[in-house]
Amino acid sequence: MAQRLIDGLVTGSPDSVRSLFSGPADIDDPFAGRHIDGGFEALVRNWGPAKLATIRSVRLEHSTIGADGRFCGAEFELILDKQGKEKLLNVVAVIEFNGEKMVKTRLYYRRARVDGEQHVRNRILDVPQHIEAFLPIVGRYQRALSDGDANAQADTFSPDGRFDGHGESTDLGEGLGMGIYEGRESIRAVLIQMFGIIDRDAGNAGGGQHGANIEKLNIFSDGVTTVMEFNIIDPNHPTNRVHAGVAAYEVGADGLIKEARVYDEAW
């Protein structure tokens, strides 16, 4: 079903996409915003990634179904052609189902990979949708993230764990998002940098006491991978800036986090 949704967006086929929904088609997209039926046709016919680039291939990388089948988090890899240059775009569709039909779909991807400009994805969820208990190691990760404890957070990963922030740099100072970090110690180093930036922005340079302020709005799991929709709340920003995103935390056979895949437009 998720594959049919993305295929319909790529080909600009409103009827194909509409047939997936039990009622009015309801899609929230980074470029177009939320559209229900009326404006939905324009969204599908002019889907940002397909309009601003040529999509060469689409592959479903991960699919997590939880909450007794109510929610699915489908993670796709799209290869774009931008003026003759290959570009990777990761897209997540969080789909709410009623039986075998879709009710709502929220899409997440980093628009900078499409148009070359950094964006802020504002709040798209106001109230919690479904909150279930974290798997123990994911709970430890979240507590360390909130506490600003880089070492405790890094220690939740397997020695060969992987963090993919889907940004375009491994140096947060460049402001292009968090890239890919392979191995626990590489992850530890970027978390130390991240909390240092948070601490600096909070006016407490070197204190290291400020963690990430994460508003958790949807949490579901298949027992191995936990998907969480969230808002990053920046209390130190003059307009109290919010970044909406989604993350998938996959636990390995050793009980530690094998891979954290985070999709937002922050940093």
C-alpha positions in Angstrom: 0.0 0.0 0.0 2.8 2.4 0.9 4.6 1.6 -2.4 1.4 2.3 -4.3 1.2 5.7 -2.6 4.7 6.8 -3.5 4.3 5.4 -7.0 1.2 7.5 -7.4 3.0 10.6 -6.2 6.0 10.0 -8.5 3.7 9.5 -11.6 1.3 12.3 -10.6 -1.8 10.0 -10.6 -4.5 11.5 -8.3 -7.1 8.8 -9.0 -4.5 6.1 -8.1 -3.7 7.8 -4.8 -7.3 8.6 -3.9 -8.3 4.9 -4.3 -6.0 4.1 -1.4 -8.1 6.1 1.1 -11.2 5.0 2.9 -12.6 8.6 2.7 -11.3 12.0 1.6 -7.6 11.7 0.6 -5.5 13.4 3.4 -1.8 14.0 2.8 0.6 16.3 4.7 3.7 17.0 2.6 6.8 19.1 3.3 6.5 21.3 0.2 2.7 21.5 -0.2 1.5 21.3 3.4 -1.7 19.4 4.3 -4.3 18.9 1.7 -7.6 17.0 1.9 -9.4 16.1 -1.3 -9.7 19.6 -3.0 -6.1 20.7 -3.0 -5.0 17.1 -3.0 -5.1 16.8 -6.8 -2.6 19.7 -7.3 -0.4 18.1 -4.6 -0.2 14.8 -6.4 0.2 16.3 -9.9 2.9 18.7 -8.8 4.6 16.7 -6.0 7.8 18.6 -5.1 10.4 15.9 -5.7 8.9 14.9 -9.0 8.4 18.5 -10.2 11.8 19.8 -9.2 13.8 16.8 -10.3 13.6 13.6 -12.3 13.0 10.5 -10.2 15.1 7.7 -11.5 14.2 5.0 -9.0 12.2 4.3 -5.9 13.0 1.5 -3.3 11.2 0.6 -0.1 14.0 0.3 2.5 12.1 -0.4 5.7 8.5 -0.9 6.8 7.3 -0.9 10.4 3.7 -1.8 11.3 2.5 -1.2 14.8 -0.5 -0.4 17.0 -2.3 -3.5 15.9 -2.1 -2.4 12.3 -3.3 1.1 12.8 0.0 2.7 11.8 2.8 2.0 9.3 6.1 3.8 8.9 7.5 3.2 5.4 11.0 4.4 4.6 11.9 4.9 1.0 15.0 5.7 -0.9 14.6 7.8 -4.1 17.3 8.5 -6.6 16.8 11.9 -8.2 18.4 13.4 -11.3 19.1 17.1 -10.7 20.5 18.7 -13.8 22.4 15.5 -14.6 23.6 14.9 -11.1 22.5 12.0 -9.0 20.9 13.0 -5.6 19.6 10.7 -2.8 16.3 11.6 -1.2 14.9 9.5 1.7 11.2 9.8 2.2 9.1 8.5 5.1 5.4 7.9 4.9 3.6 7.5 8.2 0.2 6.1 7.3 -2.8 5.7 9.5 -5.1 2.9 8.5 -8.8 2.0 9.0 -8.8 -1.7 8.0 -7.1 -2.0 4.7 -7.6 1.6 3.6 -5.6 4.7 4.5 -7.1 7.5 6.6 -4.2 10.0 6.8 -0.7 10.1 5.5 2.2 12.3 6.7 5.3 12.6 4.5 8.7 13.5 5.8 11.8 14.3 3.7 14.6 16.9 3.6 13.6 19.5 1.1 17.2 20.8 0.8 18.0 17.6 -1.1 15.5 18.6 -3.7 15.8 22.4 -4.0 19.2 23.1 -2.3 17.7 25.4 0.4 17.5 24.7 4.1 13.9 24.7 5.5 12.0 24.5 8.8 9.2 21.9 8.9 6.7 23.5 11.3 4.4 21.6 13.6 2.1 19.2 11.8 0.7 17.3 14.8 -0.9 19.1 17.7 -2.0 16.2 19.9 -0.6 12.7 20.6 -1.9 10.1 18.1 -0.7 6.9 19.8 1.8 6.5 22.6 3.1 3.2 23.6 6.0 2.3 25.9 9.5 2.4 24.4 11.5 -0.7 24.1 13.9 -0.5 27.0 17.0 0.5 25.1 15.1 3.1 23.1 13.8 4.5 26.4 17.4 4.8 27.6 18.3 6.6 24.4 15.4 9.1 24.8 16.2 9.8 28.4 19.9 10.5 27.5 18.7 12.8 24.7 16.5 14.8 27.0 19.3 14.9 29.7 21.9 16.1 27.2 24.1 13.1 28.1 26.1 12.3 25.0 28.0 9.4 26.5 24.8 7.7 27.9 23.1 8.2 24.5 26.1 6.8 22.5 26.3 3.8 24.8 22.8 2.7 23.7 24.3 1.8 20.3 26.0 -1.4 19.3 29.8 -1.0 18.8 29.1 -1.0 15.0 25.8 0.9 15.3 24.8 3.5 12.8 23.1 6.9 13.0 21.7 8.4 9.9 20.3 11.9 10.2 19.7 12.3 6.5 21.6 15.6 6.4 24.4 16.5 4.0 27.4 16.9 6.3 29.0 15.1 9.3 29.9 18.5 10.8 26.9 20.2 12.4 28.7 23.5 12.3 27.9 23.6 8.5 24.2 23.8 9.2 23.3 21.1 6.6 21.8 18.5 8.9 23.3 15.5 10.6 24.8 13.0 8.1 25.7 9.4 8.5 27.9 8.2 11.5 29.2 4.7 11.5 30.3 3.1 14.8 29.6 4.0 18.4 32.6 6.3 18.8 31.7 8.3 15.7 28.2 8.7 17.0 29.6 9.7 20.4 31.6 12.5 18.8 28.7 14.0 16.9 26.5 13.9 20.0 29.1 15.7 22.0 29.1 18.4 19.2 25.3 18.5 19.1 24.9 19.0 22.8 27.6 21.6 22.8 25.7 23.6 20.2 22.5 23.3 22.2 24.4 24.3 25.3 25.9 27.3 23.6 22.5 28.4 22.2 21.1 28.2 25.7 23.8 30.7 26.9 25.6 28.2 29.0 28.8 27.6 27.1 30.7 24.6 28.4 28.0 23.6 30.9 26.7 20.7 28.9 23.5 20.5 30.8 20.9 21.2 28.1 19.4 18.3 26.3 17.0 18.2 23.3 13.5 19.3 24.0 11.5 16.6 22.2 7.7 16.5 22.1 6.6 12.9 21.4 3.4 12.7 19.4 3.2 9.2 17.9 5.1 6.1 19.0 4.5 2.6 17.6 6.7 -0.5 17.3 6.8 -4.0 15.7 9.0 -5.3 18.5 12.3 -4.6 16.7 11.9 -1.1 15.2 10.2 1.8 17.0 8.8 4.7 14.9 8.3 8.1 16.6 6.8 11.3 15.2 8.0 14.3 17.2 8.5 18.0 17.4 11.9 19.5 18.4 11.0 22.5 20.5 13.7 25.2 20.6 13.0 27.3 23.7 16.0 29.5 23.1 14.8 30.6 19.6 13.2 34.1 19.5 10.0 32.6 18.0 10.2 29.3 19.9 10.9 27.5 16.6 9.5 24.0 16.1 10.9 21.3 13.8 8.6 18.4 13.0 10.2 15.0 12.2 10.1 11.3 12.5 12.6 8.7 13.6 13.0 4.9 13.4 15.1 3.1 16.0 16.1 -0.5 15.1 17.3 -2.8 17.9 19.8 -5.5 17.1 20.2 -9.0 18.4 22.5 -7.8 21.2 19.7 -5.7 22.6 21.4 -2.4 21.7 20.4 0.1 18.9 21.6 -1.2 15.6 20.5 1.9 13.7 18.8 5.2 14.4 17.3 6.8 11.3 16.1 10.4 12.0 14.2 12.4 9.4 13.8 16.1 10.2 15.0 19.4 8.7 16.8 20.7 11.8 20.5 21.8 12.1 
